Every structure is written in structure tokens, then in C-alpha cells.
Amino acid sequence: MSKKRWMHFGLAFFLLFLSLENALAQGRRSYFTVGPALGISNYLGDLDDNFGFFKFTKPGFGFNVVYHYDPHMHLRLSLTQAWVGAMDQNGRNAGRNLHFRSPITEVSMHVCYDFIGNYRRYKYRPFFTPYIFGGIGVYAFNPKAQFFDVAQNKSVFIELQPLGTEGQFLPLLDQGYPRPYALTQINIPFGAGIRYKFTYMIDVGFEIGIRKLFTDYLDDVSSLYPNLRALELQNPKAYIMSDRSLDLTENNRRQYPYGAGSGNVRGFSNQDDWYVFSMLTVNFIIDNRKCPKFAKMNTRRKASRR
């Protein structure tokens, strides 16, 4: 991980630490909420065709645990499962003929700020409030693409990272090929939403959360076509999955053995990928006040001392 990425990670962790320290110092009107989230996910990267990511919407769902410790601030722990994908077909890069799909499993911690604060108990909370959030997350992904398996006589989805479609496993060190990318990485989540007091004990809301990634390989596409002749000798399947432009030929037979050309542009390595969650949320309030019986006992003790 680069120095710049470590700085982003350190800053996010420091902000979370300060917020947690403040949370421990304030507890008089604090309360927890828990609940599900359901929505959609979208991808931004080398295959989105100039914000064509709206065409490739996939489902997503999650679960949130939230600690409201301040009139305006709360901490949120989120677990999210979603899917992303895209394809060149019918886009401006249709001749490249690349596509992918990938699951996304994410655990993240957010610091949230409510623009309309609540300085009393949760039952007096405002009927609605817009909010913003930011934090740190860890996510796992695994890009796959369709491959025609001759033995099975059908198309199957295969994992792309182990193939090294951009020369990650080629022994030609002088070519400057990238290293294999990790399938578990950190991200920076941030976004905005609005929350509505649905009942005395339930809030509902909607939010859009953007994930800043530190990889350009969410879609397995980043830089240049490798030496395709060398890739074919090393791993014929990797060669096929690296250059899909030749799959457009008649009868699925390649008219030209190295159609895209070794070293030609396959992606844009100066632009990291992103993904976006748009979620409806439901939050059930859990009151963490002391049991009323103990509260009455404490009141009696204080009265007897007077």
C-alpha cells in the first residue's frame, strides 16, 4: 500500500478514534438502533462508458448497528453484501468486448452528522433530519467473466484475478507488468442521506454512499494488453480472457491470433474504480437506559439520605 493510501487510512482511523472518545464521554441521552438496509449498487470504472453505470444496476442489502451518543453525532457499524458488473456491449468500447461481474462484501465504520440535532431523549427526536457520513471500510471482491468451456459445452463464469489478464504472472520482468492485486482491500466510504421518524421506536431513511477505492482492478481492467503471445504460451485461458475483441468473429473462431495488439490500451490506470450504494434503511430503537426498578430504588435511597 502506498504512502498516500496509508495517510488516508490513518486520517480516517484518527477521526473515528476522536469520535469514539467523545462517545464515551457523553452517555446521558445515548441510544442504539439496529436494522436492515435494502437497495442497489452501481460501479464506476473502465467499463462504465462515461457514467453508463446506471445501465448496470445490481442489488444490495445490509445491516446497521448505530450508536447515537450526541445531539448531532452517531457512530454506525455496517455490514453490506452487494454485486456490481458492467460490459462493453453496445457502448463506445464495444469492440473491446470486455465484461465482468463481482460480489462485494463490506464491513465499514462511519461517523455520521445530523444537521438537525436532538438535545433531549430519543422520543423527542425531530421528525426528519438530513445527514452526512464518512469513515473507513474493508471489502472483498472477486471479478469474474464468462468463458466458453469446451469440455462442458457451455459458458461458465470464471475468476479473473488468478489468470493475470494483464500479465501479472508473466516472467517478463523487464516489461513492467503490474503485481497481482489483492481481493481484500480498504476503502473510504462517504455520502449523505435523510432519516424520518416513522413511529415512536422506528426510523426509516434513504442514503447514497460512495466508496473511494485504492485499486483500478475491481473490474480486472486497468492498463495495457500484455504480450499476448507470451500469455498464450503460459496460460491459454488467460490469453482468451485478456483479449475478448476476437470473440466477435464468426463461429467464435479467432481470425487474427493477436487482434488487440500487445501493449495497446486496455484500461486507464490513472483512474481508480468506485462503487456506490443507494439504500433504504429501517432502524429500530433500543433504549439502553437503566431498568425502571433500579431507577426507583436509587430515587428512594437519595430521598432517605436527605
Residue pairs with C-beta under 8 A, 6 or more apart in sequence:
1 9
1 214
2 214
5 186
5 214
8 188
8 212
8 214
9 136
9 186
12 134
12 135
12 136
12 188
13 136
15 111
15 134
15 135
16 75
16 109
16 111
16 135
16 136
19 73
19 75
19 111
20 75
22 69
22 70
22 73
23 30
23 67
23 69
23 70
23 73
23 75
26 69
26 70
27 69
29 71
29 118
29 119
29 120
29 121
29 122
30 67
30 68
30 69
30 288
31 68
31 122
31 285
31 286
31 287
31 288
32 65
32 66
32 67
32 68
32 285
32 286
32 288
33 64
33 65
33 66
33 68
33 203
33 283
33 284
33 285
33 286
34 63
34 64
34 65
34 66
34 283
34 284
34 286
35 63
35 64
35 281
35 282
35 283
35 284
36 61
36 62
36 63
36 64
36 281
36 282
37 61
37 62
37 63
37 64
37 78
37 80
37 279
37 280
37 281
37 282
38 60
38 61
38 62
38 279
38 280
39 59
39 60
39 61
39 277
39 278
39 279
39 280
40 57
40 58
40 59
40 60
40 277
40 278
41 57
41 58
41 59
41 60
41 82
41 83
41 84
41 104
41 275
41 276
41 277
41 278
42 53
42 54
42 56
42 57
42 58
42 84
42 275
42 276
42 278
43 53
43 56
43 84
43 85
43 86
43 218
43 219
43 273
43 274
43 275
43 276
44 51
44 53
44 273
44 274
44 275
44 276
45 86
45 216
45 218
45 219
45 221
45 271
45 273
45 274
46 216
46 219
46 221
46 222
46 267
46 268
46 271
46 273
47 86
47 87
47 88
47 93
47 98
47 99
47 100
47 219
47 221
48 56
48 86
49 55
49 86
49 88
49 91
49 92
49 93
50 92
52 86
52 91
53 86
53 276
55 86
56 84
56 85
56 86
56 87
58 82
58 83
58 84
58 85
58 101
59 82
59 83
60 80
60 81
60 82
60 83
60 104
60 277
60 279
61 80
61 81
61 82
62 78
62 79
62 80
62 81
62 82
62 277
62 279
63 78
63 79
64 76
64 77
64 78
64 79
64 281
64 283
65 76
65 77
65 78
66 74
66 75
66 76
66 77
66 112
66 283
67 74
67 75
67 76
68 74
68 118
68 122
69 75
71 114
71 117
71 118
71 119
72 113
72 114
72 115
72 117
73 111
73 112
73 113
73 114
74 112
74 114
75 109
75 110
75 111
75 112
76 109
76 110
76 111
76 112
76 133
76 135
77 107
77 108
77 109
78 106
78 107
78 108
78 109
78 110
78 137
79 106
79 107
80 104
80 105
80 106
80 107
80 108
80 277
81 103
81 104
81 105
81 106
82 103
82 104
82 106
82 275
82 277
83 101
83 102
83 103
83 104
84 101
84 102
84 104
84 141
84 218
84 275
85 99
85 100
85 101
85 102
86 99
86 100
86 219
87 98
87 99
87 100
88 94
88 95
88 96
88 97
88 98
88 99
89 97
89 99
95 245
95 248
96 244
96 245
96 260
96 266
97 244
97 245
97 247
97 248
98 145
98 219
98 221
98 244
98 266
99 145
99 146
99 244
100 143
100 144
100 145
100 160
100 219
100 220
100 221
101 143
101 144
101 145
101 157
102 141
102 142
102 143
102 144
102 218
102 219
103 140
103 141
103 142
104 139
104 140
104 141
104 275
105 139
105 140
105 141
106 137
106 138
106 139
106 140
106 187
106 211
107 137
107 138
107 139
108 135
108 136
108 137
108 138
108 139
108 187
108 189
109 135
109 136
109 137
110 133
110 134
110 135
110 189
111 133
111 134
111 135
112 131
112 132
112 133
113 131
113 132
113 133
114 129
114 130
114 131
114 195
115 129
115 130
115 131
115 132
116 126
116 128
116 129
116 130
117 129
118 124
118 125
118 126
122 285
122 287
123 200
125 197
126 197
127 196
127 197
128 194
128 195
128 196
128 197
129 194
129 195
130 192
130 193
130 194
131 192
131 193
131 194
131 195
131 207
132 190
132 191
132 192
133 189
133 190
133 191
133 192
133 193
133 207
133 209
134 188
134 189
134 190
135 188
135 189
135 190
136 186
136 187
136 188
136 189
137 186
137 187
137 188
137 189
137 211
138 184
138 185
138 186
138 187
139 184
139 185
139 186
139 187
139 211
140 183
140 184
141 183
141 218
142 159
142 161
142 183
143 159
143 160
143 161
143 217
143 218
143 219
143 220
144 157
144 158
144 159
144 160
145 157
145 158
145 160
145 220
145 241
145 244
146 155
146 156
146 157
147 155
147 156
147 157
147 158
147 237
147 240
147 241
148 154
148 155
148 252
149 155
149 156
158 237
158 241
160 220
160 241
161 180
161 181
161 183
161 217
161 220
163 169
163 235
163 237
163 238
163 241
163 242
164 170
164 180
164 231
164 235
164 238
165 220
165 226
165 238
165 241
165 242
166 177
166 178
166 221
166 222
166 223
166 224
166 225
166 226
166 242
166 266
167 175
167 177
167 178
167 226
167 227
167 230
167 231
168 177
168 178
168 179
168 180
168 181
169 180
169 234
169 235
169 238
170 177
170 226
170 227
170 230
170 231
170 234
171 234
172 227
172 230
175 226
175 227
177 226
178 222
178 223
181 215
181 217
182 215
185 213
185 214
185 215
186 214
187 211
187 212
187 213
187 214
188 211
188 212
189 209
189 210
189 211
189 212
190 209
190 210
190 212
191 207
191 208
191 209
191 210
191 277
192 207
192 208
193 205
193 206
193 207
193 208
193 209
193 281
194 205
194 206
194 207
195 203
195 204
195 205
195 281
195 283
196 203
196 204
196 205
197 203
198 204
201 284
201 285
202 282
202 283
202 284
202 285
203 281
203 282
203 283
203 285
204 280
204 281
204 282
204 283
205 280
205 281
205 283
206 278
206 279
206 280
206 281
207 278
207 279
207 281
208 276
208 277
208 278
209 276
209 277
209 278
209 279
210 274
210 276
211 274
211 275
211 276
211 277
212 272
212 274
213 272
213 273
213 274
213 275
214 272
215 272
215 273
216 222
216 223
216 267
216 268
216 269
216 271
216 272
216 273
217 273
218 273
218 275
219 267
219 273
221 266
221 267
222 266
222 267
222 268
222 269
223 265
223 266
223 267
223 268
223 269
224 263
224 264
224 265
224 266
225 242
225 243
225 260
225 261
225 262
225 263
225 264
225 265
225 266
226 242
226 262
227 262
227 263
228 239
228 242
228 243
228 257
228 258
228 260
228 261
228 262
229 257
229 258
229 262
231 238
231 239
231 242
232 239
232 257
240 247
242 266
243 258
243 259
243 260
245 259
245 260
246 254
246 255
246 256
246 259
246 260
247 254
249 255
260 266
289 295
